[in-house]
Amino acid sequence: MSDRTTAVDQLAKAAYRLSAADSRLRGRATRVPGALSLAHARALKSLAEHGPMTVGKLAAQVETTGAAVTQLVTGLVTAGFVTRERLRSGDRRTTTVALTEAGLARHREREQVVTEGLTELLHELDADSIETAANVLDQLAVLYDRL
């Protein structure tokens, strides 16, 4: 095998390991109080950055379906991280989702843990290498969307 073929094979194996780690994280989020899946974390981040929004807009921000976000929001409401309120005017089915203080605190805590973790794990890499890694992850997302 060529060096490039070997490297691509290593990347594919790493992508499978990342997917498995994501599955384990999702499992913890359903069993462990306060644990957040990546989808939960994306929702909290979107709400922290953009403020309250409809379930439809949150679905677009989190890059998933309205049905999946509805289920996600239900879990976040139960955890006390968001509120869900029906709009007073217009379509009564439309709800607005907003962060609670506990949700904002949990988002900030998660962001700090991720930042510190990445800083520790990537301390030997220069900025160009980290940017390359980010580009590879973006390309993996494109590939996953095509599968």
Disulfide bonds with the S-S distance in Angstrom:
none
